[in-house]
Amino acid sequence: MSFGKRLRSLRINKKLSQEELAKTLGLNRSTLARYELENTQPDYETLTKMADFFQVTTDYILGRVDDETTQLSISFSHGGEELTEDEKAHLEQELKKYRELKERFFHEKLRE
């Protein structure tokens, strides 16, 4: 899938209008429309904002991969010790909560 189609699909899946997504990303609606129509490409900063907002990789948005799931790989060490499976599971739960709060914040910001 191409970048423009992928971006449009992600936006529609979040039930956002072009205007709402553009406002969230700090863009003009017409700029977002040009991205979706593939008349232009975003800069690196904008692409990164999109990936963060949709919680996908930049490769997924660009259409380079079809797996939208982001694989989080965290390596912590404390005196050479790796995280336990319980600690990893706890961090994954906390990250999921953070992402949900972040998404709610964006939706609340759109309503302003």
Gaussian input, Z-matrix of N, CA and C with variables (Angstrom, degrees):
# hf/3-21g

backbone

0 1
 N
 C     1     B1
 C     2     B2     1     A1
 N     3     B3     2     A2     1     D1
 C     4     B4     3     A3     2     D2
 C     5     B5     4     A4     3     D3
 N     6     B6     5     A5     4     D4
 C     7     B7     6     A6     5     D5
 C     8     B8     7     A7     6     D6
 N     9     B9     8     A8     7     D7
 C    10    B10     9     A9     8     D8
 C    11    B11    10    A10     9     D9
 N    12    B12    11    A11    10    D10
 C    13    B13    12    A12    11    D11
 C    14    B14    13    A13    12    D12
 N    15    B15    14    A14    13    D13
 C    16    B16    15    A15    14    D14
 C    17    B17    16    A16    15    D15
 N    18    B18    17    A17    16    D16
 C    19    B19    18    A18    17    D17
 C    20    B20    19    A19    18    D18
 N    21    B21    20    A20    19    D19
 C    22    B22    21    A21    20    D20
 C    23    B23    22    A22    21    D21
 N    24    B24    23    A23    22    D22
 C    25    B25    24    A24    23    D23
 C    26    B26    25    A25    24    D24
 N    27    B27    26    A26    25    D25
 C    28    B28    27    A27    26    D26
 C    29    B29    28    A28    27    D27
 N    30    B30    29    A29    28    D28
 C    31    B31    30    A30    29    D29
 C    32    B32    31    A31    30    D30
 N    33    B33    32    A32    31    D31
 C    34    B34    33    A33    32    D32
 C    35    B35    34    A34    33    D33
 N    36    B36    35    A35    34    D34
 C    37    B37    36    A36    35    D35
 C    38    B38    37    A37    36    D36
 N    39    B39    38    A38    37    D37
 C    40    B40    39    A39    38    D38
 C    41    B41    40    A40    39    D39
 N    42    B42    41    A41    40    D40
 C    43    B43    42    A42    41    D41
 C    44    B44    43    A43    42    D42
 N    45    B45    44    A44    43    D43
 C    46    B46    45    A45    44    D44
 C    47    B47    46    A46    45    D45
 N    48    B48    47    A47    46    D46
 C    49    B49    48    A48    47    D47
 C    50    B50    49    A49    48    D48
 N    51    B51    50    A50    49    D49
 C    52    B52    51    A51    50    D50
 C    53    B53    52    A52    51    D51
 N    54    B54    53    A53    52    D52
 C    55    B55    54    A54    53    D53
 C    56    B56    55    A55    54    D54
 N    57    B57    56    A56    55    D55
 C    58    B58    57    A57    56    D56
 C    59    B59    58    A58    57    D57
 N    60    B60    59    A59    58    D58
 C    61    B61    60    A60    59    D59
 C    62    B62    61    A61    60    D60
 N    63    B63    62    A62    61    D61
 C    64    B64    63    A63    62    D62
 C    65    B65    64    A64    63    D63
 N    66    B66    65    A65    64    D64
 C    67    B67    66    A66    65    D65
 C    68    B68    67    A67    66    D66
 N    69    B69    68    A68    67    D67
 C    70    B70    69    A69    68    D68
 C    71    B71    70    A70    69    D69
 N    72    B72    71    A71    70    D70
 C    73    B73    72    A72    71    D71
 C    74    B74    73    A73    72    D72
 N    75    B75    74    A74    73    D73
 C    76    B76    75    A75    74    D74
 C    77    B77    76    A76    75    D75
 N    78    B78    77    A77    76    D76
 C    79    B79    78    A78    77    D77
 C    80    B80    79    A79    78    D78
 N    81    B81    80    A80    79    D79
 C    82    B82    81    A81    80    D80
 C    83    B83    82    A82    81    D81
 N    84    B84    83    A83    82    D82
 C    85    B85    84    A84    83    D83
 C    86    B86    85    A85    84    D84
 N    87    B87    86    A86    85    D85
 C    88    B88    87    A87    86    D86
 C    89    B89    88    A88    87    D87
 N    90    B90    89    A89    88    D88
 C    91    B91    90    A90    89    D89
 C    92    B92    91    A91    90    D90
 N    93    B93    92    A92    91    D91
 C    94    B94    93    A93    92    D92
 C    95    B95    94    A94    93    D93
 N    96    B96    95    A95    94    D94
 C    97    B97    96    A96    95    D95
 C    98    B98    97    A97    96    D96
 N    99    B99    98    A98    97    D97
 C   100   B100    99    A99    98    D98
 C   101   B101   100   A100    99    D99
 N   102   B102   101   A101   100   D100
 C   103   B103   102   A102   101   D101
 C   104   B104   103   A103   102   D102
 N   105   B105   104   A104   103   D103
 C   106   B106   105   A105   104   D104
 C   107   B107   106   A106   105   D105
 N   108   B108   107   A107   106   D106
 C   109   B109   108   A108   107   D107
 C   110   B110   109   A109   108   D108
 N   111   B111   110   A110   109   D109
 C   112   B112   111   A111   110   D110
 C   113   B113   112   A112   111   D111
 N   114   B114   113   A113   112   D112
 C   115   B115   114   A114   113   D113
 C   116   B116   115   A115   114   D114
 N   117   B117   116   A116   115   D115
 C   118   B118   117   A117   116   D116
 C   119   B119   118   A118   117   D117
 N   120   B120   119   A119   118   D118
 C   121   B121   120   A120   119   D119
 C   122   B122   121   A121   120   D120
 N   123   B123   122   A122   121   D121
 C   124   B124   123   A123   122   D122
 C   125   B125   124   A124   123   D123
 N   126   B126   125   A125   124   D124
 C   127   B127   126   A126   125   D125
 C   128   B128   127   A127   126   D126
 N   129   B129   128   A128   127   D127
 C   130   B130   129   A129   128   D128
 C   131   B131   130   A130   129   D129
 N   132   B132   131   A131   130   D130
 C   133   B133   132   A132   131   D131
 C   134   B134   133   A133   132   D132
 N   135   B135   134   A134   133   D133
 C   136   B136   135   A135   134   D134
 C   137   B137   136   A136   135   D135
 N   138   B138   137   A137   136   D136
 C   139   B139   138   A138   137   D137
 C   140   B140   139   A139   138   D138
 N   141   B141   140   A140   139   D139
 C   142   B142   141   A141   140   D140
 C   143   B143   142   A142   141   D141
 N   144   B144   143   A143   142   D142
 C   145   B145   144   A144   143   D143
 C   146   B146   145   A145   144   D144
 N   147   B147   146   A146   145   D145
 C   148   B148   147   A147   146   D146
 C   149   B149   148   A148   147   D147
 N   150   B150   149   A149   148   D148
 C   151   B151   150   A150   149   D149
 C   152   B152   151   A151   150   D150
 N   153   B153   152   A152   151   D151
 C   154   B154   153   A153   152   D152
 C   155   B155   154   A154   153   D153
 N   156   B156   155   A155   154   D154
 C   157   B157   156   A156   155   D155
 C   158   B158   157   A157   156   D156
 N   159   B159   158   A158   157   D157
 C   160   B160   159   A159   158   D158
 C   161   B161   160   A160   159   D159
 N   162   B162   161   A161   160   D160
 C   163   B163   162   A162   161   D161
 C   164   B164   163   A163   162   D162
 N   165   B165   164   A164   163   D163
 C   166   B166   165   A165   164   D164
 C   167   B167   166   A166   165   D165
 N   168   B168   167   A167   166   D166
 C   169   B169   168   A168   167   D167
 C   170   B170   169   A169   168   D168
 N   171   B171   170   A170   169   D169
 C   172   B172   171   A171   170   D170
 C   173   B173   172   A172   171   D171
 N   174   B174   173   A173   172   D172
 C   175   B175   174   A174   173   D173
 C   176   B176   175   A175   174   D174
 N   177   B177   176   A176   175   D175
 C   178   B178   177   A177   176   D176
 C   179   B179   178   A178   177   D177
 N   180   B180   179   A179   178   D178
 C   181   B181   180   A180   179   D179
 C   182   B182   181   A181   180   D180
 N   183   B183   182   A182   181   D181
 C   184   B184   183   A183   182   D182
 C   185   B185   184   A184   183   D183
 N   186   B186   185   A185   184   D184
 C   187   B187   186   A186   185   D185
 C   188   B188   187   A187   186   D186
 N   189   B189   188   A188   187   D187
 C   190   B190   189   A189   188   D188
 C   191   B191   190   A190   189   D189
 N   192   B192   191   A191   190   D190
 C   193   B193   192   A192   191   D191
 C   194   B194   193   A193   192   D192
 N   195   B195   194   A194   193   D193
 C   196   B196   195   A195   194   D194
 C   197   B197   196   A196   195   D195
 N   198   B198   197   A197   196   D196
 C   199   B199   198   A198   197   D197
 C   200   B200   199   A199   198   D198
 N   201   B201   200   A200   199   D199
 C   202   B202   201   A201   200   D200
 C   203   B203   202   A202   201   D201
 N   204   B204   203   A203   202   D202
 C   205   B205   204   A204   203   D203
 C   206   B206   205   A205   204   D204
 N   207   B207   206   A206   205   D205
 C   208   B208   207   A207   206   D206
 C   209   B209   208   A208   207   D207
 N   210   B210   209   A209   208   D208
 C   211   B211   210   A210   209   D209
 C   212   B212   211   A211   210   D210
 N   213   B213   212   A212   211   D211
 C   214   B214   213   A213   212   D212
 C   215   B215   214   A214   213   D213
 N   216   B216   215   A215   214   D214
 C   217   B217   216   A216   215   D215
 C   218   B218   217   A217   216   D216
 N   219   B219   218   A218   217   D217
 C   220   B220   219   A219   218   D218
 C   221   B221   220   A220   219   D219
 N   222   B222   221   A221   220   D220
 C   223   B223   222   A222   221   D221
 C   224   B224   223   A223   222   D222
 N   225   B225   224   A224   223   D223
 C   226   B226   225   A225   224   D224
 C   227   B227   226   A226   225   D225
 N   228   B228   227   A227   226   D226
 C   229   B229   228   A228   227   D227
 C   230   B230   229   A229   228   D228
 N   231   B231   230   A230   229   D229
 C   232   B232   231   A231   230   D230
 C   233   B233   232   A232   231   D231
 N   234   B234   233   A233   232   D232
 C   235   B235   234   A234   233   D233
 C   236   B236   235   A235   234   D234
 N   237   B237   236   A236   235   D235
 C   238   B238   237   A237   236   D236
 C   239   B239   238   A238   237   D237
 N   240   B240   239   A239   238   D238
 C   241   B241   240   A240   239   D239
 C   242   B242   241   A241   240   D240
 N   243   B243   242   A242   241   D241
 C   244   B244   243   A243   242   D242
 C   245   B245   244   A244   243   D243
 N   246   B246   245   A245   244   D244
 C   247   B247   246   A246   245   D245
 C   248   B248   247   A247   246   D246
 N   249   B249   248   A248   247   D247
 C   250   B250   249   A249   248   D248
 C   251   B251   250   A250   249   D249
 N   252   B252   251   A251   250   D250
 C   253   B253   252   A252   251   D251
 C   254   B254   253   A253   252   D252
 N   255   B255   254   A254   253   D253
 C   256   B256   255   A255   254   D254
 C   257   B257   256   A256   255   D255
 N   258   B258   257   A257   256   D256
 C   259   B259   258   A258   257   D257
 C   260   B260   259   A259   258   D258
 N   261   B261   260   A260   259   D259
 C   262   B262   261   A261   260   D260
 C   263   B263   262   A262   261   D261
 N   264   B264   263   A263   262   D262
 C   265   B265   264   A264   263   D263
 C   266   B266   265   A265   264   D264
 N   267   B267   266   A266   265   D265
 C   268   B268   267   A267   266   D266
 C   269   B269   268   A268   267   D267
 N   270   B270   269   A269   268   D268
 C   271   B271   270   A270   269   D269
 C   272   B272   271   A271   270   D270
 N   273   B273   272   A272   271   D271
 C   274   B274   273   A273   272   D272
 C   275   B275   274   A274   273   D273
 N   276   B276   275   A275   274   D274
 C   277   B277   276   A276   275   D275
 C   278   B278   277   A277   276   D276
 N   279   B279   278   A278   277   D277
 C   280   B280   279   A279   278   D278
 C   281   B281   280   A280   279   D279
 N   282   B282   281   A281   280   D280
 C   283   B283   282   A282   281   D281
 C   284   B284   283   A283   282   D282
 N   285   B285   284   A284   283   D283
 C   286   B286   285   A285   284   D284
 C   287   B287   286   A286   285   D285
 N   288   B288   287   A287   286   D286
 C   289   B289   288   A288   287   D287
 C   290   B290   289   A289   288   D288
 N   291   B291   290   A290   289   D289
 C   292   B292   291   A291   290   D290
 C   293   B293   292   A292   291   D291
 N   294   B294   293   A293   292   D292
 C   295   B295   294   A294   293   D293
 C   296   B296   295   A295   294   D294
 N   297   B297   296   A296   295   D295
 C   298   B298   297   A297   296   D296
 C   299   B299   298   A298   297   D297
 N   300   B300   299   A299   298   D298
 C   301   B301   300   A300   299   D299
 C   302   B302   301   A301   300   D300
 N   303   B303   302   A302   301   D301
 C   304   B304   303   A303   302   D302
 C   305   B305   304   A304   303   D303
 N   306   B306   305   A305   304   D304
 C   307   B307   306   A306   305   D305
 C   308   B308   307   A307   306   D306
 N   309   B309   308   A308   307   D307
 C   310   B310   309   A309   308   D308
 C   311   B311   310   A310   309   D309
 N   312   B312   311   A311   310   D310
 C   313   B313   312   A312   311   D311
 C   314   B314   313   A313   312   D312
 N   315   B315   314   A314   313   D313
 C   316   B316   315   A315   314   D314
 C   317   B317   316   A316   315   D315
 N   318   B318   317   A317   316   D316
 C   319   B319   318   A318   317   D317
 C   320   B320   319   A319   318   D318
 N   321   B321   320   A320   319   D319
 C   322   B322   321   A321   320   D320
 C   323   B323   322   A322   321   D321
 N   324   B324   323   A323   322   D322
 C   325   B325   324   A324   323   D323
 C   326   B326   325   A325   324   D324
 N   327   B327   326   A326   325   D325
 C   328   B328   327   A327   326   D326
 C   329   B329   328   A328   327   D327
 N   330   B330   329   A329   328   D328
 C   331   B331   330   A330   329   D329
 C   332   B332   331   A331   330   D330
 N   333   B333   332   A332   331   D331
 C   334   B334   333   A333   332   D332
 C   335   B335   334   A334   333   D333

   B1=1.4464
   B2=1.5348
   B3=1.3006
   B4=1.4559
   B5=1.5333
   B6=1.3233
   B7=1.4586
   B8=1.5346
   B9=1.3200
   B10=1.4613
   B11=1.5189
   B12=1.3222
   B13=1.4706
   B14=1.5200
   B15=1.3222
   B16=1.4614
   B17=1.5359
   B18=1.3330
   B19=1.4574
   B20=1.5246
   B21=1.3103
   B22=1.4682
   B23=1.5269
   B24=1.3226
   B25=1.4602
   B26=1.5287
   B27=1.3320
   B28=1.4671
   B29=1.5312
   B30=1.3264
   B31=1.4690
   B32=1.5218
   B33=1.3060
   B34=1.4739
   B35=1.5258
   B36=1.3255
   B37=1.4685
   B38=1.5196
   B39=1.3256
   B40=1.4716
   B41=1.5278
   B42=1.3441
   B43=1.4672
   B44=1.5351
   B45=1.3339
   B46=1.4545
   B47=1.5222
   B48=1.3201
   B49=1.4588
   B50=1.5241
   B51=1.3161
   B52=1.4613
   B53=1.5245
   B54=1.3084
   B55=1.4625
   B56=1.5310
   B57=1.3303
   B58=1.4691
   B59=1.5245
   B60=1.3343
   B61=1.4592
   B62=1.5273
   B63=1.3100
   B64=1.4596
   B65=1.5278
   B66=1.3143
   B67=1.4650
   B68=1.5263
   B69=1.3161
   B70=1.4619
   B71=1.5268
   B72=1.3311
   B73=1.4673
   B74=1.5287
   B75=1.3330
   B76=1.4604
   B77=1.5185
   B78=1.3390
   B79=1.4615
   B80=1.5219
   B81=1.3238
   B82=1.4643
   B83=1.5204
   B84=1.3201
   B85=1.4580
   B86=1.5163
   B87=1.3314
   B88=1.4662
   B89=1.5316
   B90=1.3155
   B91=1.4731
   B92=1.5178
   B93=1.3372
   B94=1.4625
   B95=1.5292
   B96=1.3181
   B97=1.4646
   B98=1.5303
   B99=1.3243
   B100=1.4753
   B101=1.5259
   B102=1.3381
   B103=1.4650
   B104=1.5285
   B105=1.3289
   B106=1.4704
   B107=1.5230
   B108=1.3270
   B109=1.4698
   B110=1.5241
   B111=1.3308
   B112=1.4617
   B113=1.5184
   B114=1.3337
   B115=1.4644
   B116=1.5224
   B117=1.3147
   B118=1.4608
   B119=1.5217
   B120=1.3207
   B121=1.4641
   B122=1.5294
   B123=1.3210
   B124=1.4667
   B125=1.5258
   B126=1.3254
   B127=1.4544
   B128=1.5248
   B129=1.3252
   B130=1.4629
   B131=1.5288
   B132=1.3295
   B133=1.4685
   B134=1.5229
   B135=1.3167
   B136=1.4692
   B137=1.5172
   B138=1.3141
   B139=1.4617
   B140=1.5280
   B141=1.3126
   B142=1.4610
   B143=1.5263
   B144=1.3302
   B145=1.4702
   B146=1.5246
   B147=1.3218
   B148=1.4691
   B149=1.5223
   B150=1.3138
   B151=1.4688
   B152=1.5264
   B153=1.3257
   B154=1.4655
   B155=1.5169
   B156=1.3205
   B157=1.4600
   B158=1.5301
   B159=1.3310
   B160=1.4674
   B161=1.5319
   B162=1.3269
   B163=1.4649
   B164=1.5231
   B165=1.3275
   B166=1.4566
   B167=1.5236
   B168=1.3039
   B169=1.4587
   B170=1.5280
   B171=1.3179
   B172=1.4651
   B173=1.5346
   B174=1.3121
   B175=1.4691
   B176=1.5266
   B177=1.3218
   B178=1.4619
   B179=1.5303
   B180=1.3254
   B181=1.4702
   B182=1.5267
   B183=1.3120
   B184=1.4599
   B185=1.5244
   B186=1.3199
   B187=1.4582
   B188=1.5169
   B189=1.3271
   B190=1.4681
   B191=1.5194
   B192=1.3359
   B193=1.4625
   B194=1.5220
   B195=1.3141
   B196=1.4625
   B197=1.5166
   B198=1.3120
   B199=1.4616
   B200=1.5181
   B201=1.3379
   B202=1.4590
   B203=1.5184
   B204=1.2989
   B205=1.4610
   B206=1.5090
   B207=1.2899
   B208=1.4523
   B209=1.5097
   B210=1.2771
   B211=1.4506
   B212=1.5203
   B213=1.2949
   B214=1.4478
   B215=1.5167
   B216=1.2847
   B217=1.4500
   B218=1.5135
   B219=1.3075
   B220=1.4493
   B221=1.5154
   B222=1.2862
   B223=1.4522
   B224=1.5215
   B225=1.2959
   B226=1.4498
   B227=1.5199
   B228=1.2937
   B229=1.4522
   B230=1.5164
   B231=1.2657
   B232=1.4590
   B233=1.5191
   B234=1.3016
   B235=1.4615
   B236=1.5093
   B237=1.3397
   B238=1.4550
   B239=1.5190
   B240=1.3383
   B241=1.4710
   B242=1.5282
   B243=1.3070
   B244=1.4576
   B245=1.5254
   B246=1.3306
   B247=1.4634
   B248=1.5243
   B249=1.3179
   B250=1.4663
   B251=1.5254
   B252=1.3057
   B253=1.4673
   B254=1.5284
   B255=1.3369
   B256=1.4688
   B257=1.5218
   B258=1.3281
   B259=1.4637
   B260=1.5355
   B261=1.3237
   B262=1.4639
   B263=1.5258
   B264=1.3259
   B265=1.4615
   B266=1.5275
   B267=1.3261
   B268=1.4581
   B269=1.5377
   B270=1.3159
   B271=1.4656
   B272=1.5287
   B273=1.3206
   B274=1.4618
   B275=1.5302
   B276=1.3345
   B277=1.4632
   B278=1.5269
   B279=1.3174
   B280=1.4614
   B281=1.5257
   B282=1.3284
   B283=1.4515
   B284=1.5259
   B285=1.3131
   B286=1.4639
   B287=1.5328
   B288=1.3279
   B289=1.4714
   B290=1.5228
   B291=1.3249
   B292=1.4621
   B293=1.5335
   B294=1.3194
   B295=1.4651
   B296=1.5206
   B297=1.3229
   B298=1.4608
   B299=1.5265
   B300=1.3308
   B301=1.4648
   B302=1.5260
   B303=1.3014
   B304=1.4588
   B305=1.5263
   B306=1.3177
   B307=1.4601
   B308=1.5310
   B309=1.3333
   B310=1.4700
   B311=1.5192
   B312=1.3298
   B313=1.4534
   B314=1.5247
   B315=1.3362
   B316=1.4561
   B317=1.5216
   B318=1.3224
   B319=1.4584
   B320=1.5245
   B321=1.3279
   B322=1.4627
   B323=1.5211
   B324=1.3087
   B325=1.4618
   B326=1.5235
   B327=1.3225
   B328=1.4613
   B329=1.5166
   B330=1.3004
   B331=1.4676
   B332=1.5213
   B333=1.3352
   B334=1.4751
   B335=1.5132
   A1=108.18
   A2=117.04
   A3=121.46
   A4=111.35
   A5=115.45
   A6=121.48
   A7=111.78
   A8=117.58
   A9=120.95
   A10=112.80
   A11=116.05
   A12=120.48
   A13=110.58
   A14=116.64
   A15=120.45
   A16=110.27
   A17=116.67
   A18=121.11
   A19=110.75
   A20=116.66
   A21=120.84
   A22=110.85
   A23=116.30
   A24=121.21
   A25=111.47
   A26=116.64
   A27=120.16
   A28=110.74
   A29=116.33
   A30=120.58
   A31=111.17
   A32=116.63
   A33=121.17
   A34=110.30
   A35=117.56
   A36=120.27
   A37=112.08
   A38=117.44
   A39=121.77
   A40=111.42
   A41=116.00
   A42=122.08
   A43=111.70
   A44=114.75
   A45=121.34
   A46=109.97
   A47=115.64
   A48=120.17
   A49=108.20
   A50=115.74
   A51=118.65
   A52=110.00
   A53=116.80
   A54=121.60
   A55=111.18
   A56=116.73
   A57=120.70
   A58=111.96
   A59=116.16
   A60=119.00
   A61=110.66
   A62=116.76
   A63=120.40
   A64=110.51
   A65=116.87
   A66=120.87
   A67=110.40
   A68=116.95
   A69=121.68
   A70=111.68
   A71=115.83
   A72=120.60
   A73=112.77
   A74=116.62
   A75=120.03
   A76=113.26
   A77=115.90
   A78=122.14
   A79=110.43
   A80=115.88
   A81=120.50
   A82=108.07
   A83=117.16
   A84=120.47
   A85=110.68
   A86=117.05
   A87=120.05
   A88=111.69
   A89=116.85
   A90=120.27
   A91=110.06
   A92=115.96
   A93=119.93
   A94=110.28
   A95=117.41
   A96=121.11
   A97=110.20
   A98=117.69
   A99=120.48
   A100=111.09
   A101=116.99
   A102=119.31
   A103=110.15
   A104=116.01
   A105=119.75
   A106=111.97
   A107=116.95
   A108=121.01
   A109=112.06
   A110=115.77
   A111=123.19
   A112=112.75
   A113=114.91
   A114=119.86
   A115=111.14
   A116=116.52
   A117=122.17
   A118=108.97
   A119=115.99
   A120=121.86
   A121=109.21
   A122=117.68
   A123=120.21
   A124=111.43
   A125=115.11
   A126=118.87
   A127=108.64
   A128=115.46
   A129=121.01
   A130=111.81
   A131=117.13
   A132=120.95
   A133=111.29
   A134=116.81
   A135=120.85
   A136=110.66
   A137=116.91
   A138=121.06
   A139=110.43
   A140=116.76
   A141=121.53
   A142=110.71
   A143=117.75
   A144=120.91
   A145=110.73
   A146=116.16
   A147=120.77
   A148=110.52
   A149=116.43
   A150=120.63
   A151=110.20
   A152=117.20
   A153=120.54
   A154=110.84
   A155=116.72
   A156=120.37
   A157=111.38
   A158=116.42
   A159=120.18
   A160=112.85
   A161=116.88
   A162=122.76
   A163=112.06
   A164=113.41
   A165=121.48
   A166=107.55
   A167=116.41
   A168=119.94
   A169=109.91
   A170=115.76
   A171=119.46
   A172=109.60
   A173=117.24
   A174=119.79
   A175=111.24
   A176=117.16
   A177=119.94
   A178=110.42
   A179=117.09
   A180=119.62
   A181=110.58
   A182=116.60
   A183=120.38
   A184=112.95
   A185=117.45
   A186=120.69
   A187=113.82
   A188=116.53
   A189=120.04
   A190=112.14
   A191=117.29
   A192=122.67
   A193=108.25
   A194=115.94
   A195=120.02
   A196=113.64
   A197=117.43
   A198=121.38
   A199=108.32
   A200=116.60
   A201=119.75
   A202=113.97
   A203=116.88
   A204=118.27
   A205=109.62
   A206=114.59
   A207=119.08
   A208=107.81
   A209=115.08
   A210=120.19
   A211=107.83
   A212=116.22
   A213=120.99
   A214=108.37
   A215=114.62
   A216=119.97
   A217=107.78
   A218=115.73
   A219=120.86
   A220=108.19
   A221=114.66
   A222=119.28
   A223=107.98
   A224=115.30
   A225=121.66
   A226=107.89
   A227=113.99
   A228=116.61
   A229=108.14
   A230=113.95
   A231=121.56
   A232=105.69
   A233=114.72
   A234=117.88
   A235=111.76
   A236=116.46
   A237=120.33
   A238=114.18
   A239=118.03
   A240=121.24
   A241=110.58
   A242=116.63
   A243=122.16
   A244=109.07
   A245=115.75
   A246=119.93
   A247=110.04
   A248=115.52
   A249=120.24
   A250=108.18
   A251=116.91
   A252=120.62
   A253=110.85
   A254=117.39
   A255=120.92
   A256=111.01
   A257=116.87
   A258=120.65
   A259=111.00
   A260=116.50
   A261=120.52
   A262=110.49
   A263=116.67
   A264=120.86
   A265=110.09
   A266=116.75
   A267=121.02
   A268=110.74
   A269=117.22
   A270=120.72
   A271=111.42
   A272=117.11
   A273=120.22
   A274=110.51
   A275=117.68
   A276=121.22
   A277=111.04
   A278=116.59
   A279=120.94
   A280=111.15
   A281=116.54
   A282=120.53
   A283=110.65
   A284=116.68
   A285=120.53
   A286=110.10
   A287=117.64
   A288=121.12
   A289=110.44
   A290=116.49
   A291=121.31
   A292=110.36
   A293=116.95
   A294=120.25
   A295=111.37
   A296=117.47
   A297=120.36
   A298=110.98
   A299=116.62
   A300=120.52
   A301=111.24
   A302=116.08
   A303=121.36
   A304=110.48
   A305=117.19
   A306=120.88
   A307=110.58
   A308=117.09
   A309=119.87
   A310=110.99
   A311=116.50
   A312=120.92
   A313=110.51
   A314=117.51
   A315=120.70
   A316=111.11
   A317=117.28
   A318=120.14
   A319=110.92
   A320=117.52
   A321=120.71
   A322=110.70
   A323=116.40
   A324=121.31
   A325=110.66
   A326=117.25
   A327=121.27
   A328=111.64
   A329=117.10
   A330=121.60
   A331=112.67
   A332=116.90
   A333=121.01
   A334=111.29
   D1=140.44
   D2=-178.10
   D3=-77.87
   D4=165.48
   D5=-178.74
   D6=-55.70
   D7=-51.04
   D8=-177.05
   D9=-60.52
   D10=-43.81
   D11=179.20
   D12=-67.14
   D13=-39.22
   D14=179.68
   D15=-64.80
   D16=-44.76
   D17=179.14
   D18=-61.11
   D19=-45.56
   D20=179.07
   D21=-61.42
   D22=-43.66
   D23=179.49
   D24=-61.41
   D25=-44.77
   D26=178.73
   D27=-62.14
   D28=-42.33
   D29=179.84
   D30=-62.98
   D31=-46.16
   D32=-178.79
   D33=-65.42
   D34=-39.69
   D35=178.33
   D36=-61.96
   D37=-28.97
   D38=177.02
   D39=-86.93
   D40=-0.11
   D41=179.62
   D42=59.12
   D43=44.39
   D44=179.41
   D45=-112.82
   D46=143.34
   D47=171.86
   D48=-79.83
   D49=166.49
   D50=174.97
   D51=-59.52
   D52=-40.81
   D53=-179.57
   D54=-60.19
   D55=-45.30
   D56=-179.10
   D57=-64.24
   D58=-46.03
   D59=-179.54
   D60=-66.46
   D61=-41.86
   D62=179.27
   D63=-59.04
   D64=-43.88
   D65=179.54
   D66=-61.93
   D67=-43.85
   D68=179.60
   D69=-60.89
   D70=-38.95
   D71=-176.92
   D72=-88.41
   D73=-4.99
   D74=-178.98
   D75=75.52
   D76=35.77
   D77=-178.64
   D78=-119.24
   D79=165.28
   D80=168.01
   D81=-79.83
   D82=149.40
   D83=178.33
   D84=-59.81
   D85=-38.13
   D86=-178.63
   D87=-64.84
   D88=-33.54
   D89=176.74
   D90=-65.40
   D91=-45.98
   D92=178.39
   D93=-61.14
   D94=-41.32
   D95=178.67
   D96=-60.97
   D97=-40.97
   D98=178.30
   D99=-64.74
   D100=-35.34
   D101=175.05
   D102=-62.26
   D103=-47.60
   D104=-178.04
   D105=-65.26
   D106=-33.12
   D107=178.29
   D108=-83.45
   D109=-2.85
   D110=179.29
   D111=62.52
   D112=34.39
   D113=174.86
   D114=-87.16
   D115=-17.47
   D116=179.24
   D117=-155.34
   D118=166.20
   D119=-179.51
   D120=-119.22
   D121=148.62
   D122=178.19
   D123=-75.63
   D124=157.96
   D125=172.87
   D126=-77.35
   D127=173.51
   D128=-175.91
   D129=-58.84
   D130=-44.22
   D131=-178.29
   D132=-61.36
   D133=-43.67
   D134=179.81
   D135=-67.15
   D136=-42.15
   D137=178.33
   D138=-59.83
   D139=-41.48
   D140=178.87
   D141=-65.35
   D142=-41.57
   D143=176.61
   D144=-59.80
   D145=-42.17
   D146=179.21
   D147=-61.78
   D148=-47.92
   D149=-179.06
   D150=-60.97
   D151=-43.29
   D152=178.88
   D153=-63.26
   D154=-45.04
   D155=-178.42
   D156=-61.93
   D157=-47.10
   D158=-177.50
   D159=-84.01
   D160=-5.74
   D161=179.63
   D162=58.15
   D163=47.76
   D164=176.71
   D165=-133.17
   D166=172.78
   D167=177.47
   D168=-83.44
   D169=158.84
   D170=175.29
   D171=-64.63
   D172=-33.83
   D173=176.64
   D174=-60.06
   D175=-38.14
   D176=179.11
   D177=-65.92
   D178=-47.09
   D179=179.60
   D180=-60.81
   D181=-40.19
   D182=-178.48
   D183=-73.22
   D184=-8.86
   D185=179.29
   D186=83.79
   D187=14.39
   D188=-179.20
   D189=-80.41
   D190=-24.83
   D191=176.28
   D192=-135.05
   D193=156.59
   D194=-179.38
   D195=-104.43
   D196=-2.39
   D197=179.29
   D198=-94.40
   D199=109.98
   D200=-176.29
   D201=-79.45
   D202=-10.75
   D203=-178.24
   D204=-72.08
   D205=135.86
   D206=177.34
   D207=-93.45
   D208=134.37
   D209=178.06
   D210=-96.36
   D211=116.91
   D212=179.62
   D213=-93.73
   D214=123.55
   D215=178.28
   D216=-121.11
   D217=110.07
   D218=-179.66
   D219=-116.15
   D220=131.88
   D221=177.26
   D222=-122.70
   D223=111.28
   D224=176.34
   D225=-114.75
   D226=147.02
   D227=172.31
   D228=-139.41
   D229=143.44
   D230=177.29
   D231=-130.21
   D232=100.11
   D233=-176.08
   D234=64.46
   D235=31.44
   D236=178.35
   D237=88.42
   D238=-0.45
   D239=-178.65
   D240=-88.22
   D241=136.63
   D242=174.27
   D243=-85.05
   D244=161.82
   D245=176.24
   D246=-66.88
   D247=146.78
   D248=173.46
   D249=-78.77
   D250=166.05
   D251=177.30
   D252=-61.96
   D253=-37.93
   D254=177.26
   D255=-63.10
   D256=-42.00
   D257=179.09
   D258=-64.98
   D259=-40.75
   D260=177.76
   D261=-63.44
   D262=-43.39
   D263=179.58
   D264=-62.77
   D265=-41.34
   D266=178.94
   D267=-62.49
   D268=-44.29
   D269=178.91
   D270=-63.82
   D271=-38.39
   D272=177.71
   D273=-63.61
   D274=-40.31
   D275=177.74
   D276=-64.58
   D277=-42.66
   D278=179.12
   D279=-65.07
   D280=-38.91
   D281=177.88
   D282=-64.81
   D283=-40.41
   D284=178.20
   D285=-62.56
   D286=-43.23
   D287=177.48
   D288=-61.05
   D289=-43.74
   D290=179.91
   D291=-60.47
   D292=-45.43
   D293=-179.28
   D294=-64.06
   D295=-38.14
   D296=177.76
   D297=-65.03
   D298=-42.76
   D299=177.06
   D300=-63.56
   D301=-41.09
   D302=179.29
   D303=-62.00
   D304=-42.47
   D305=179.40
   D306=-65.94
   D307=-42.01
   D308=176.97
   D309=-61.44
   D310=-40.65
   D311=178.76
   D312=-59.97
   D313=-45.29
   D314=179.29
   D315=-61.60
   D316=-41.39
   D317=-179.93
   D318=-67.42
   D319=-38.49
   D320=177.09
   D321=-66.17
   D322=-38.43
   D323=178.75
   D324=-63.51
   D325=-35.31
   D326=178.21
   D327=-64.81
   D328=-32.15
   D329=-177.77
   D330=-74.01
   D331=-17.82
   D332=-177.57
   D333=-67.70

